[in-house]
Amino acid sequence: AIRMTQSPSSFSASTGDRVTITCRASQGISSYLAWYQQKPGKAPKLLIYAASTLQSGVPSRFSGSGSGTDFTLTISCLQSEDFATYYCQQYYSYPPLTFGGGTKVEIK
Amino acid sequence: EVQLVESGGGLVKPGGSLRLSCAASGFTFSSYSMNWVRQAPGKGLEWVSSISSSSSYIYYADSVKGRFTISRDNAKNSLYLQMNSLRAEDTAVYYCARDPGYSGSPGAFDIWGQGTMVTVSS
């Protein structure tokens, strides 16, 4: 199974900050990577697929990049509604489809 | 409105069984692969199982293989997860999720239900 490792596991940031979350795959996954946002008590929400394609309706302050084994999710100007946990997921090799452990973005 | 609504969760004893359902509306259910994803309390997301639009392709995580069975009824716009031989480590919120087919094979999940809680405890 492909292991997905996110870093950091959590951090604090302020509204207006530019933040970057990293996801590393244990082997190459081309661009078969998705990013999700999850708020407490809610289902995950798809933000980005194919490593860099923004899902319809997602604000343009979210962007994704990378291919192969190293990927990043960037929020260009953090808004109050962006404080949440973010997960990456690979769909290059299955089963299993695998998620990263999550990155919690907290208010500083 | 595109919507997925899970039901069937609850408290069950170790070794017991439970059947989860997911009712789809607002889209052509029969055109999409569907999935179950779970999340143990305070933990991350774990993919459980996938089923293709016509049920031709079915996949399971090793942790549930041989105990869980995914199925669907396209006439009823419904997805199911039959869970047998339940263990404490199966305790989680179970989500059904739609695969939009961006990759032509199991992929990302664009629509999620609200989840149903399964608790396995004596």
Interface residues (C-beta under 8 A of the other chain):
Chain A: Y32 A34 Y36 Q38 K42 A43 P44 K45 L46 Y49 A50 T53 Q55 Y87 Q89 Y91 Y94 P95 P96 L97 T98 F99 G100 G101 G102
Chain B: N35 V37 G44 L45 E46 W47 S50 Y59 Y60 A61 D62 Y95 P100 Y102 S103 S105 P106 G107 A108 F109 D110 W112 G113 Q114 G115
